[in-house]
Amino acid sequence: MFSRYKKTSAGPAPNAKKPDAPVELPKTKPVEEAPKTSLRKPLPKAVAQSTMADKERKRKDRLAEIKLDLHRSLLDNLNLAALDQATESDLRAEISSIASEVLEERSIVLNREDRSTLTQELYDEVRGLGPLETLLQDETVNDILVNGPQQIFVERDGKLQLTDVTFKDEKHLLRIIDKIVSAVGRRVDESNPYVDARLLDGSRFNAMVPPVAVDGSLVSIRKFKKDKLGIDDLVNFGAFNEEMAAYLQAAVSTRLNVIVSGGTGSGKTTTLNALSSFIDNAERILTIEDTAELQLQQIHVGRMESRPPNVEGKGEVSPRDCLKNALRMRPDRIIVGETRGEEVIDMLQAMNTGHDGSMTTIHANNPRDGISRLENMVAMAGIEMPLKAVRSQIASAVNLMVQASRLQDGSRRMTSITEITGMEGDVISMQEVFRFQRTGLTPENKIIGHFTGTGVRSNFSERFRLWGYDLPPAIYEPVAAE
């Protein structure tokens, strides 16, 4: 029935229309898909490494072995009790003489440069802090960070760099740590594995030893700046601008209570030092610190330093003890190096009870976080107060929050100046007066930005005028990026 419609292999069906001949398209190469580009930045090819060549490293290792032997000989031959009276030149001559004798006995030949280096290192071992001494003398180094005997980093211009300075071994490092802490009457061992101390030049020293430090003793030294940075220096460095400096001068001179907040290494203490330069010489200032770092230039300054407990767990003098005693010493201003615990209660009370112009620093990422930190510290002190009462105390005590920050390129900037204007219901009201406005990043990863007013006039303008600091309204106006 369907035979006439059935396909046959003989050919097309009768009367069927011939199909058009197929059109041959020109042959083209297959289109290759473009590789997808990653949005991620390439990772650094290698971790931080010392640039010391192998030959130099072998030479250094050989000198280290010789130095270790010579140091033992020095301990056997030097009259250690007479070292305190010996002059530097006499001691160097004696070390050089003993070293020459030992080298000759052991038939060790060194060139003049190696001999000079060896004598200097031996002097540093006897009188100084061994391998750390050269880094302490380097003015470009801000921080020294030791991660075990073979790895010592330094911070220069806000960036960490691995040095080629090393200790012989863990015992060598522990001996230097013990030399530092014993000089200030403290100890560090397995039962007391961490210590905070101050070097003779004022540098802050912190160490943690095994078993708490797993891969070798950890040491951090925040170097003491001999030349104090003033307001003009910070303006020239770009930490803040001239308008902000004029505002801060008015704020400190008219005795506003100031808190400098910021993260670790952001320049809080440097900022506090600079702000203190605006305090009048006729005022009596008392400073309270865990480790004395402030360098006030006024005539009438009383400095206090807290003290940890001794071996028996007695003799502790806390920052709060110092602060309570300071209130009885007729201060005009009280400056606390850092508020981090229960002393916050006494600090706020001092600001509220006639010690206007007091200043301190706290750890916080921004001014609003700084206020929250103050609230938390009050709670940590064990004082049971309603939250609204705590906030009311803070709002009436603190006038100004200055935010210092270390940015990703290592630069330190004053990123915000914020005024505390009072309470709105249960919330502390704040207004930002100046800020650092970031606008971009250079190919070298340097931050581009500028300082600008926010357009908000200071809440203390009338106070400034009455004290003789009539700031022009134009300094509060926003500034466009150049």
C-alpha positions in Angstrom: 0.0 0.0 0.0 2.9 2.4 0.8 5.2 1.0 -1.8 5.2 4.1 -4.0 6.3 6.2 -1.1 9.0 3.8 0.1 12.6 5.0 -0.2 14.6 3.0 -2.6 18.4 2.9 -3.1 17.9 3.0 -6.9 17.4 6.7 -7.1 15.1 9.5 -6.3 11.4 9.1 -6.5 9.8 10.0 -9.8 8.8 13.6 -10.2 10.8 14.4 -7.1 12.5 17.8 -7.1 16.2 17.7 -7.3 17.8 19.3 -4.3 20.0 22.3 -4.8 23.7 21.5 -4.9 25.4 22.2 -1.5 27.3 25.4 -1.3 30.9 24.9 -0.2 31.9 27.5 2.4 35.5 28.7 2.4 37.5 26.8 4.9 38.4 28.9 8.0 40.6 28.2 11.0 38.6 27.3 14.1 38.3 30.3 16.4 40.4 29.9 19.5 38.9 31.1 22.7 40.9 33.9 24.4 42.4 32.7 27.7 40.5 34.0 30.7 42.4 36.7 32.5 42.5 36.3 36.3 41.2 39.2 38.4 43.8 38.3 41.1 47.1 40.1 41.4 50.1 37.9 41.0 51.6 36.7 44.2 55.1 37.6 45.1 57.6 35.1 43.6 59.6 34.5 46.8 59.4 35.2 50.5 61.7 37.7 52.1 65.3 36.4 51.9 68.6 37.7 52.9 70.7 38.9 50.0 74.0 37.6 51.5 76.0 35.5 49.0 77.1 32.0 49.8 80.8 33.1 50.0 79.9 35.9 52.4 77.8 33.6 54.5 80.7 31.1 54.8 83.0 33.9 55.8 80.5 35.1 58.4 80.0 31.6 59.8 83.8 31.2 60.2 84.1 34.5 61.9 81.2 33.5 64.3 83.1 30.3 65.3 86.3 32.2 65.9 84.4 34.9 67.8 82.8 32.3 70.1 86.2 30.8 71.0 87.6 34.3 71.5 84.7 35.3 73.7 85.4 32.3 76.0 89.0 33.4 76.2 88.0 36.9 77.0 85.8 35.7 79.9 88.8 33.8 81.2 91.3 36.6 80.9 89.4 39.8 81.5 88.8 41.2 85.0 85.0 41.5 84.7 84.8 43.4 88.0 87.1 46.2 86.6 85.1 46.6 83.4 82.8 49.2 84.8 85.7 51.6 85.5 87.5 50.9 82.2 87.2 53.5 79.4 86.1 52.5 76.0 89.5 53.0 74.4 91.3 50.9 77.1 88.7 48.1 76.8 89.0 48.0 73.0 92.8 47.9 73.3 92.7 45.1 75.8 90.2 43.1 73.7 92.3 43.6 70.6 95.5 42.4 72.5 93.8 39.3 73.9 92.3 38.5 70.5 95.7 38.8 68.7 97.3 36.5 71.2 94.6 33.8 70.8 94.7 34.1 67.0 98.5 33.7 66.9 98.4 30.7 69.3 95.8 28.9 67.0 97.6 30.0 63.8 94.5 31.8 62.5 95.2 34.4 59.9 92.7 37.2 59.3 92.9 40.3 57.1 92.6 43.8 58.5 88.9 44.1 57.8 88.0 40.8 59.4 90.2 41.6 62.4 88.5 45.0 62.9 85.0 43.4 62.5 85.9 40.7 65.0 87.2 43.2 67.6 84.1 45.3 67.2 81.8 42.3 67.7 83.8 41.1 70.7 83.4 44.6 72.2 79.7 44.5 71.6 79.5 41.1 73.3 81.3 42.3 76.4 79.8 45.8 76.7 76.8 45.9 74.4 74.1 43.6 73.2 76.0 41.4 70.8 74.7 41.2 67.2 71.8 43.6 68.0 74.3 46.4 68.7 74.8 47.4 65.1 71.1 47.5 64.5 70.5 49.7 67.6 73.2 52.1 66.2 71.5 52.3 62.8 69.4 55.5 62.7 67.2 54.2 59.8 65.9 51.3 61.9 62.7 51.8 63.8 62.0 48.3 65.1 64.1 45.2 65.6 62.2 41.9 65.5 64.0 38.6 66.4 62.3 35.3 65.5 64.8 32.8 66.9 68.6 33.0 66.6 68.8 32.8 62.8 66.1 35.3 61.7 66.2 39.0 62.6 63.9 41.5 60.8 64.1 45.3 61.0 61.5 47.9 60.0 62.7 50.8 57.8 60.2 53.4 56.5 57.3 51.3 57.6 58.4 48.1 55.7 59.9 44.9 57.2 63.3 43.7 55.9 65.2 40.5 56.7 68.8 41.3 57.8 71.9 39.1 57.5 72.5 39.5 61.3 72.2 36.3 63.3 73.0 34.8 66.7 75.3 31.8 67.0 72.5 29.7 68.6 69.6 29.8 71.0 72.0 29.9 74.0 73.7 33.0 72.6 70.3 34.7 72.1 69.1 33.8 75.7 72.4 35.2 77.1 71.8 38.6 75.5 68.1 38.6 76.7 69.2 37.8 80.2 71.8 40.5 80.0 69.1 43.1 79.1 66.5 42.1 81.7 69.0 41.6 84.6 70.2 45.1 84.1 66.7 46.5 85.0 66.2 44.0 87.9 63.9 41.6 86.0 64.1 38.0 85.1 62.9 35.6 82.3 63.0 31.8 82.4 60.6 28.8 82.0 58.5 29.9 85.0 58.3 33.5 83.8 58.7 33.2 80.0 57.9 36.7 79.0 59.2 40.1 80.1 58.8 43.8 79.3 61.8 46.1 79.9 63.5 49.3 78.8 67.0 49.5 77.4 69.5 52.1 78.6 68.8 54.4 75.7 65.0 54.3 76.5 64.1 51.7 73.8 61.1 49.5 74.6 62.1 45.8 74.9 59.9 42.7 75.0 60.9 39.1 75.0 59.3 35.7 75.1 61.4 32.6 75.6 60.8 28.8 75.2 58.7 26.8 75.9 56.1 29.5 75.1 58.1 30.6 72.1 58.1 27.4 70.0 60.8 28.1 67.3 63.3 30.0 69.5 63.1 33.2 71.6 61.0 36.1 70.3 62.3 39.6 70.8 60.9 42.9 69.8 62.6 46.3 70.3 60.9 49.6 69.6 63.8 52.0 69.2 63.9 55.2 71.2 64.1 58.3 69.0 66.9 60.6 70.2 65.6 63.5 68.1 61.9 64.1 69.1 59.7 64.8 66.1 57.8 68.1 66.4 54.7 69.3 64.8 56.7 70.9 61.9 58.5 67.6 61.2 55.2 65.7 61.1 53.6 68.3 58.8 56.7 68.1 56.5 56.5 64.2 56.5 52.8 64.4 55.5 51.4 63.0 58.7 48.8 65.9 58.7 48.5 69.4 57.2 49.0 72.9 58.4 45.3 73.5 59.0 45.0 70.4 61.2 48.2 71.6 63.1 46.6 75.0 63.8 43.4 73.3 65.0 45.3 70.9 67.3 47.4 73.8 68.7 44.1 75.6 69.7 42.7 72.4 71.1 45.7 71.5 73.4 46.3 75.1 74.4 42.7 75.7 75.4 42.9 72.5 77.6 40.6 70.1 75.8 40.9 66.5 76.9 42.5 64.6 74.0 42.6 60.8 73.3 45.0 59.6 70.5 43.7 56.3 69.2 45.3 53.9 66.7 46.7 50.5 66.1 50.1 49.1 67.0 52.9 51.0 65.4 50.6 53.7 64.0 52.5 56.5 65.7 50.3 57.2 68.8 53.2 58.0 71.1 54.9 60.2 68.5 51.6 62.1 68.0 51.2 62.5 71.7 54.7 63.8 72.0 54.1 66.3 69.3 50.8 67.5 70.8 52.5 68.0 74.2 54.7 70.6 72.6 51.7 73.0 72.7 51.4 72.8 76.5 52.6 76.0 78.3 55.8 75.9 80.3 54.0 77.3 83.4 51.9 74.1 83.8 52.8 71.1 86.0 52.6 67.9 84.0 52.7 64.3 85.4 53.2 61.4 83.0 52.4 57.8 83.8 53.6 55.0 81.5 54.4 51.2 81.6 57.6 51.9 79.8 58.8 55.5 79.8 58.8 56.7 76.2 57.3 60.2 76.3 59.8 63.0 75.7 58.2 66.2 77.0 60.2 69.4 76.6 58.5 71.4 79.3 60.3 72.4 82.4 57.9 71.1 85.1 57.4 67.4 84.3 57.1 64.6 86.8 57.6 61.1 85.2 56.2 57.9 86.7 56.6 54.3 85.5 54.6 51.3 86.6 56.3 48.2 87.9 55.5 44.5 87.6 55.5 42.1 90.6 58.8 40.6 91.7 59.8 36.9 91.9 57.6 36.4 95.0 54.6 38.1 93.2 54.9 41.2 95.4 55.9 44.8 94.9 53.6 45.5 91.8 52.9 49.2 91.1 50.0 49.3 88.6 49.2 52.3 86.3 46.1 52.8 88.4 48.2 53.1 91.6 50.4 55.7 89.8 47.3 57.6 88.6 45.7 57.7 92.0 48.8 59.0 93.6 49.3 61.6 90.8 45.9 63.1 91.7 47.4 64.0 95.1 50.4 65.8 93.6 48.7 69.0 92.3 49.0 68.3 88.6 47.7 70.8 86.0 47.6 68.0 83.4 48.0 64.3 83.5 49.3 62.4 80.5 48.9 58.6 80.5 51.1 56.8 77.9 48.5 54.2 77.2 45.1 53.4 78.8 44.4 49.7 78.6 42.7 48.6 81.8 41.0 49.6 85.0 43.0 52.9 85.2 40.5 54.2 82.7 38.1 55.0 85.6 40.6 57.2 87.3 41.6 58.8 84.0 38.0 59.8 83.2 37.5 61.1 86.7 40.6 63.2 86.5 39.4 64.7 83.2 36.1 65.5 84.8 37.4 67.0 88.0 39.6 69.9 87.2 42.5 68.3 85.3 41.5 69.8 81.9 43.9 69.2 79.1 44.8 65.7 80.1 45.8 63.3 77.3 46.2 59.5 76.8 46.3 56.9 74.0 44.2 53.8 73.4 44.2 51.0 70.8 41.3 51.4 68.4 40.7 51.3 64.6 38.5 54.5 64.5 37.0 57.1 66.9 33.7 55.2 67.3 35.6 52.0 68.2 37.7 54.1 70.6 34.6 55.1 72.5 33.4 51.5 72.6 36.9 50.5 74.0 36.5 53.0 76.8 33.1 51.5 77.7 34.6 48.0 77.7 37.5 49.0 79.9 35.1 50.6 82.4 33.2 47.2 82.5 36.5 45.3 82.9 37.3 47.4 85.9 34.4 45.8 87.7 32.5 49.0 88.2 28.8 48.3 88.1 27.3 51.3 86.4 24.4 51.7 84.0 25.6 51.9 80.4 24.0 55.4 80.0 25.9 56.6 83.1 29.2 55.3 81.7 28.5 57.0 78.3 27.6 60.2 80.0 30.9 60.1 82.0 32.9 59.5 78.7 31.0 62.2 76.8 31.7 64.9 79.5 35.3 63.8 80.0 36.6 63.4 76.4 36.5 66.3 74.0 38.7 65.2 71.1 39.6 61.9 69.4 42.7 62.0 67.2 43.0 58.9 65.0 46.5 57.8 63.9 46.9 55.0 61.3 49.6 53.1 59.6 48.4 52.7 56.0 49.2 49.7 53.7 52.2 51.4 52.1 53.8 51.9 55.5 53.1 55.6 55.8 51.6 57.0 59.1 48.8 59.5 58.8 46.4 61.3 61.0 43.3 59.9 59.3 40.6 61.6 61.4 40.1 64.4 64.1 36.7 63.9 65.7 35.0 65.9 68.4 32.7 64.5 71.1 29.7 66.8 71.3 27.6 65.3 74.0 24.7 62.8 74.3 21.7 62.2 72.1 19.5 59.9 74.0 21.6 56.9 75.0 24.2 57.5 72.3 27.4 59.6 72.4 27.2 62.1 69.6 30.4 62.8 67.5 31.3 65.0 64.6 34.4 64.6 62.3 36.1 67.9 61.7 39.1 66.7 59.6 39.9 63.5 57.7 42.4 62.0 55.3 40.7 61.4 52.0 42.2 58.5 50.0 41.8 58.8 46.2 43.9 56.0 44.7 47.1 54.0 44.6 50.2 54.5 42.5 51.7 51.6 40.5 54.4 51.5 43.3 51.6 50.8 45.8 51.9 54.3 47.3 48.7 55.7 48.6 47.3 58.9 47.0 45.2 61.2 49.0 44.8 64.5 50.7 43.8 66.0 54.0 40.5 68.0 54.1 38.0 69.5 56.3 34.5 68.0 56.4 32.6 71.3 56.2 31.6 71.0 59.9 32.5 73.9 62.0 34.2 73.1 65.3 31.9 72.8 68.3 34.7 74.6 70.3 35.1 77.6 68.0 33.8 80.0 70.7 36.1 78.5 73.3 39.0 78.9 70.9 38.1 82.6 70.3 37.8 83.4 74.0 41.3 81.9 74.6 42.8 83.9 71.7 42.8 81.3 69.0 40.4 82.7 66.4 40.7 80.2 63.6 39.3 81.2 60.2 36.2 79.3 59.1 37.9 78.4 55.8 40.0 75.7 57.4 36.9 73.6 58.0 35.9 73.7 54.3 36.3 70.5 52.2 39.3 70.5 49.8 39.1 68.9 46.4 41.7 66.5 45.2 44.5 68.1 43.2 
